[in-house]
Amino acid sequence: MRNTVTRNSAPRSLGARIRTDLGNQFKLARRHTVHYLFMLPHATIFCIFTLLPVIIAIFLSFTSFDILQAPKFIGIQNYFRMFLNDDVFITALKNTIIVAAIVGPLGYILSFMFAWFINELAHAMRVLFTIIFYAPSLAGGMVAIWSIFFSGDSRALINGTLIRFGFIDSPINFMQDPKYMMPLIIVVILWSSLGTTFLSFIAGFQGVDAQYYEAAAIDGIRNRWQELWYITLPLMRPQLLFGAVMSISGAFSTGDVMTALAGFPSTDYAVHTIVNHLQDYGTTRYEMGYACAIATVLFLMMLLANTIIQKVLRKVGT
Amino acid sequence: MRVIALKNGHRVVRRVAALFTAALVMLSYTPRVYAEEGTVGALSSSVLNTDNSYNKYCKENPVFLNGEELLLDITAATVTGGELKQDGDRPVLHTNENATVTWEVSVPVTGSYAIKLDYKPLPGTEGIIKRQIVIDGKVPYDEANSVFFTRVFHDIGEIERDVNSGNDIRPKQEEVTMWSTTYVADSSGYYGDRLYFYLTAGIHSITFNSLQEPMIIGAVSLCSTKRELPTYEEKLAQWRANGATEISGALQNGLMLIEAESMHQKSAQTLYAINDMSSCSTSPSHYVEQRLNCIGGTRWQEAGEWVSWTVDVPQSGLYTIGMRFLQNTSRDMPVGRMLMIEGEIPFEEAKAIPFSYSNKFQTMYVGGKDPYLFYLEKGTREIRLQVSTDLVNELLIEISEALTQLNQVNWSLLTVLGAEPDLYKNYYIDEQLPEVIEVLTVQAENFENLAKRWFELTGEIDTNVSQLEQTAYRLSNMVKDPDKIPSLYSAFRDDLGALGDMIAAARKQPLMLDYLFIAEAATPLPKANRGFFADLWYEIMRLVASYFNDYNGIAVSGADAEQAITVWIGSGVTGGRDQALALNQLIVQDFSARQGVAVNLQLVPGGTILTATLAGVGPDVALSISGSEPVNYAIRGATVDLSQFEDFDEVMTRFMPAAYKAYEYLGGTYAIPETLNFPMMFVRTDIMKSLGIDTASLETWQDVVDILPLVQRRNMNFALPASYNSYAMFLFQNNGNLYVEDGKKSALDTREALDAFHNFIRFYSDYSTPYAYSFEARFRTGEIPLGIADYTVYNTLQISAPEIQGKWVMMPLPGTLQADGTINRTGIATGGGSIIMSASEHKEASWEFIKWWTDTEAQYQFGKELESVMGPAARYNTANLKALERLPWQSADRLSLMTQMNRLQGLPEVPGGYMTSRNVDFAIRKVYNENTETRSTLLSYIESINQELRLKREEFGLE
C-alpha cells in the first residue's frame, strides 16, 4: 500500500513541482525582463557564434565530413580511430598535457608573483612595469622574433653567439631538432604568458582595501605570508578564478606558437599539440568530422581541468 | 696508512708538476697556426685581385686625347649573327641578340679613343639593348662588359577620361624606332658620356658582342675627343652676340606651362603618367577621381633615364625654365637632372641641375634665385630631362673603388679566419697577411677623408657620413691591433654590405614632376602650393568622398553585371595588391573590352575558397592556386576538369608538361599554370676563376663534390637547399619515382629512391655544406660562391647587389651520371595556376577568361606591368614559355633558363600526397640532427606515408 502510494504520488508531486517551478521561474523572468533585455545582445551573439558552433562540432564529430560533400553519419568511429589507431594523436595529447602541466601552473604562479611584486612599487613604476610585462602578449605576432633567435643559420643570434664564444662548432638546428624544441618552446610560451591573467591579478591586488590589512594586523597577523594567505588571496578569489580559467584554456589551446617557431608540422611531431593536430586534419586533410572529434575531446579536457581548478581554488585561504 | 697516503700525495704532486712543466714546454714550442695552413696564407694575396674597373684602367692608361676621328667601314666588319643591309643609300648592320661584330682597325696615332655610333633598335622584347665591348680579344675593364643603348617610347594619343568612374585612363605606349647617335658609355653613369679605350698606333680589333636585344648599327667611329661645353657665362655672351634678347609680353602672364604627364618621348615604359593626390595644387587634381597628373617618382631614378617634352615657342629669344616638383626621398643629397634643349646640353651648369629635398611640392627656376636664361628659337622645341648622378659621381667612384679593395681584403681574411673566426685563437694576421694590413691602413685614412668630403658636399652629418666615419673607425681599430681583427671581422663584413647598399641608394635619383614652364625673365616664380586652407579643404573632401567611392575600381567592369564572372586573386602573395591592380587594368583594357564579359576581380585571403564555396559565395575562377590545392579540391569535386574543354590541348601547348604535372589527377587536369618556379645554379665567376675552377665543367653532383675541397679550404662553401624539392630532384635524376601505380604506395623504398636520398643527404652529413643560410647575403659576400637557388633569386641579386654585377652567372643544374654515360639534369618545377570552381554558373566564360589570362600576350603585358610598378626585382615568373622568352632577360641567361626548362619535371599529386613531403622532411632533419644511417632512416618513415595513402584511397573509394 505504502509502495503504491509512493508510486502513485511521486510522479504527481514531481510533475506538480516542475509545473510550480517553471511557473516560479517564469514569474521571476517576467519580473526581470529588463535584465534579460540587457543580456540579449550578448546572449544572441554568444549563442550564434559560440554555443551553436560547439553543438554543431559535437554533432559533426560523429560524421565523416570533407567540407564540400554532405556529412555522413559514422557513429563513434572517429573516437575509436583517435584513441586506438592514431599514434600522432597520442603524441599530441602527451605534448599538450606536458605543456599544460608546466605552462599552466607555472605561468599562473609567475603572473601572480610578478603582479604581487609590482604591486609593492610606487604608482609610476607600477604602470611602467605593467606595460613592460604585458607588452609581449599585446603584440601577438611577437613570438615570431624568437624564430630569428633560434634559427639554424650559423649567423643567427644564438647560434652565432655560441659559435663566437666557442661553445659549439657547427650551428644547432634548435627549432627542427626534437631534442631542443619542447623546452625552448615552453620558455617562449612562458615569456608570452603574462597576459590577461597578469592584468587581472594586478586589478585584484588594487581592489583589496587597506583597512583589511590594518584590521588583520590588530587581529594578530604576523607576517606578509599570512597576510597574503588569509587576507589578500581570499579577497582576490574572483580574479584568481578568472586567471586560472584563462591560464588553463590558454595552455590547452597552444599551437600557434609551435607553428610559428617549429613549423607545421614540427619535426617528428615533437611539439605537435592537439590544436596542431586539429589544424592538420581540418585544413590539410579536409577531414572535418575527425577534426571536430578532436575539438570535442579538447573541449572536454578543458572543461574537466577547469572543474578541478575551481575545486582547488575554493580551498584558498582555508 | 698515513705513510701510504703521504707517498701517494707526493706522487700526485710530482705528477702535476711534471705535467705542468711539459705543458709549459709544449706551449712554448707550439707551432704557429699559420704554419699548418701555410698554403692558404701563401695563396691569399694572389687569389683575389678582382679590381678591373675603368677607374683603375684610367690610372694605368691615362686618358690622352689627340683629336683624331676615325670612321670605321661598316662593310668591312666580320659578322656572325647579323647581316649587312642597305638603308637608303648607306650600308647598315642588322645584329641579332647573339651577334658578334668585329672590325680590324688601323689606328694611326696612339691615344684614348671613345666609340661613337649610330644605332636603331630592332623589335625585340622591348628591353634595354646591351652589348659587350671587346678590344683585341679582351674586355679591357668591367664597365665595358655591358654597355646600354636605350630604346625610345612614346604615348599613343592623349590621356582620356573614363565615363563611369571619372578616372583618367593611361594611354598605351609604343616604341619609336628611330636613329640615335651616342657614345659607348658606362651604364652606371659615373664616367660621363663616354668611355675611352687606350689604343696604341697599329692594328687593333674592336668587337661588339650582343648580350641582349637586336639593333641596327649605322656609322661607327673612334673619336679621341671629349665633350666641350661652354660655361653659362660664355654661352650667354654667345647668345647675346647673336642678337638674342630677353622676351617680354609674348607669353600669357609671362608663363607657359607644360604638363609633365603629356610627354613627347621617354627612355623607358616605366615613365608613364601617374596619379598624385598628396596636394590639391597639383595640376590637374580632383579630390576623388584619379587624375594622371605627374610623372616619375621612384620610377624615374636610374642613371640615363630621360623624358622629353615639346614646347611651342612663340618668339625667338631668351627664356627662363622652371618646374614644379616633389623630391621627398633623398633627404641627404639633392637629386640631379641634366637639361637638354633640342638634344644639346646648352652649357656646363645644365649637366646636373640639383633638386633639393622637401616633403612638399616645390617650384624653382633652373639656376635658382638668379635663373639661367636659355635661348629658344621660335617653333616646336624639345626639352629633355635626364637622370644625372654628376653631383655625387666623383665620390661614388672613389667609394666603389675603396669598396673593391676592402672586398679583396675580406676574401683574404675569409680564407684565413673562416666565416666564424675562433676568438681564442691567434691568427697572426699581421705576419700572415701583411698586405692586408697595408691596405687597411691606407683605407682607414681614405675613409676618414671620404667622410669629410661627403660632409662638405651635403653640409649635414647624414647617415652616409656616419657610415663612412664608422668604417674609417673600424679600419683604424683593425690596423691598431691586428689581434682584434677576428672579433671585428663580422662587423667589418657588415660595413661592406652597408657601403654597397649606400652606393646603390646614392645612385638613385628619384624625382616627381608635375609641370614645367618656360617664362619671361621678369616673371616671378609661381607658388608651389595654394596654402594650408586649400589643402585642408581638399583633405576633408577626400575623407568625405572615401565613404562613397569604390577606390578598388576592381568593381564590375564591363557591360552586364548579371553575367559577370567573379575572379579571386590571393592577397597573401607578395605584392598581392599591386598584382591585382595590374591585372584589373589588363582586364578592363583588354579582356572585357574584347570579349564583352564583365569581370569582378576580388582580392581575397588564400585558404578561404573552400569555405566560401560551401557557403555559396565562392568565385567562378580562382587565380594563383599553388601546389597540391587544385588536385585536393578536384578529389572532392570542387573544381572543373579543364581537359573537357574543346581547345584544351591547344591551350596546353603554351607550357612545359612539367608545369601542369601537379594539376593532373586520374586523367583530368584541374588547373592551368600561371607561374613556374624552378631552381638554377648560381656561380660567382670571379671567385671560381681565382680558385682555378672551370665552371662549365660542373656537370654532375660528383663534379661539385670534387671541387668542394678547393672551395672549402678557403672557408667558402656550396649551398643546396635542405628541402623536399631538392630530394625530389635527386630522386628524379636517379630515375626514381615518388609513387607506384598512381599513388597506391610510396616508391621511396626502392633502391633508386634510397640511393638518391643517400647522395642528397651526404651534402650535409659528409660534406658539411650549410643547412640553414641566407643565400643572397652569403652569395654577395662570397662565402657561398656556388649554390642552388630558385631562379627568381636572379632578380634580387641584380637589384640588390650592385657591387657584384657582372661577376656571377646563372647556370643549369648539375645532374647525375646515368649508366649509359648521359647526364640527367632534371629540376623540379613548382608554381601556381588558375582553377574554375564546379559551383560556377559561368563555366564557358570562365574558361574564356583563363584562356585569355594564361595566353602569351596577357602574361607578357602583366609581367611588364608588374616590373614597371615594382621594379625589375619583381620580374614575373610566368609559366607561359613564349611570354617568358619575351621578358627582358639577357640572352645568355635566357638560354640557361630555356635549357633548364626543357629538363623540368613536376611533382605528381595523389590523395594523401602531403604525407610524402612531410615525412621526407622529417627524415632529412633526423639524419642532419642525429647523424643516423641515411637509407634506414628514410625507410623508417615509409610506413606512415603508405598508411595515409591507404586511408585516403579508402576515403575516396579508390581501393
Interface residues (C-beta under 8 A of the other chain):
Chain A: S64 D66 I67 L68 Q69 S151 G152 D153 S154 R155 A156 G160 I163 R164 F165 G166 S170 P171 N173 Q176 D177 P178 K179 P265 T267 D268 T283 T284 R285 Y286 E287
Chain B: A419 E420 D422 L423 Y424 S490 G607 L610 T611 T613 L614 N632 R636 G637 A638 S768 P770 Y771 A772 Y773 S774 G912 Y914 R918 D921 F922 R925 K926 Y928 N929 K952 E955
